[in-house]
Amino acid sequence: MLHPIEIKQVNISDAAPLLELSRKTFFDAFLHQNNTADMETYAATAFTLQKFEKELGTADSEFYFALIEGNIAGYIKLNYNTAQTELQDTNALEIERIYILQQYQGQQIGKHLINFVIDTAISKKLNYVWLGVWEHNEKAISFYKNKGFEQFGSHPFMLGGDEQTDILMRKSL
Ligand SMILES: CC(C)(COP(=O)(O)OP(=O)(O)OC[C@H]1O[C@@H](n2cnc3c(N)ncnc32)[C@H](O)[C@@H]1OP(=O)(O)O)[C@@H](O)C(=O)NCCC(=O)NCCS
């Protein structure tokens, strides 16, 4: 039986567990398809306590944990207005990151988080939710399509020394 999923906003005091979760889920998701040196180069600047404290303190950025029986199962990062990594459309909401720990994947937690984001965007009268996803992350792309997202563009993304392509996807509300 599936346990209830609780969504809790992450505070600045949770920066250390958020950092640990972010680093772990990132390596679990992408190490098998990428070069370790590129992953480590990226991680050295992306996953530091200083960076996470800054991100948590950024107006218009929000992190949420998904909790199952009080245990952290995953997280999401949302950006509004100028905190969005691009577009910066005041009528849009960006999902910058969504990561579920491997042992909790396939249990509807990602879907629950996406539904939470869509409901939040609707309540704020925004026009669409958008995100960028690595073109080779087929599992996530299928998941987003399943939730009604459609491709509307692409952009380059540097993973260490490897230039990759992110597909931009959007769900109109
Ligand atoms: C992608 C991810 C967020 C999905 O979350 P999840 O909790 O595993 O997915 P869910 O169990 O909520 O699945 C929700 C729906 O998507 C479907 N789905 C999940 N994975 C799928 C896949 N590989 N192909 C097709 N559909 C899929 C499920 O069948 C389910 O469908 P339903 O709504 O009809 O029941 C999660 O697997 C993850 O964290 N992956 C690694 C990190 C990552 O790639 N993040 C995205 C970076 S852009």
The ligand as an ORCA input file, in Angstrom:
! r2SCAN-3c Opt
* xyz 0 1
  C      11.581     11.366    -13.186
  C      11.097     11.249    -11.736
  C      11.046     12.649    -11.098
  C       9.677     10.632    -11.761
  O       9.193     10.507    -10.437
  P       8.608      9.113     -9.918
  O       8.146      9.340     -8.531
  O       9.616      8.047    -10.139
  O       7.369      8.872    -10.945
  P       5.875      8.507    -10.540
  O       5.887      7.218     -9.800
  O       5.216      9.665     -9.872
  O       5.210      8.305    -11.975
  C       4.140      9.147    -12.380
  C       3.604      8.744    -13.730
  O       4.647      8.760    -14.706
  C       4.767      7.476    -15.267
  N       6.160      7.194    -15.494
  C       7.139      7.148    -14.569
  N       8.285      6.797    -15.158
  C       7.981      6.595    -16.467
  C       8.724      6.179    -17.585
  N      10.007      5.850    -17.478
  N       8.109      6.097    -18.759
  C       6.787      6.381    -18.888
  N       6.039      6.773    -17.866
  C       6.631      6.867    -16.677
  C       4.187      6.512    -14.260
  O       3.750      5.344    -14.889
  C       3.064      7.318    -13.688
  O       1.955      7.239    -14.597
  P       0.415      7.376    -14.100
  O       0.268      8.808    -13.694
  O      -0.360      7.057    -15.327
  O       0.252      6.432    -12.963
  C      12.004     10.312    -10.880
  O      12.014      9.025    -11.449
  C      13.434     10.811    -10.697
  O      13.727     11.493     -9.739
  N      14.357     10.429    -11.606
  C      15.778     10.727    -11.467
  C      16.089     12.192    -11.482
  C      15.637     12.879    -12.730
  O      15.841     12.415    -13.842
  N      15.021     14.047    -12.521
  C      14.565     14.894    -13.591
  C      15.668     15.815    -13.973
  S      15.097     16.953    -15.216
*
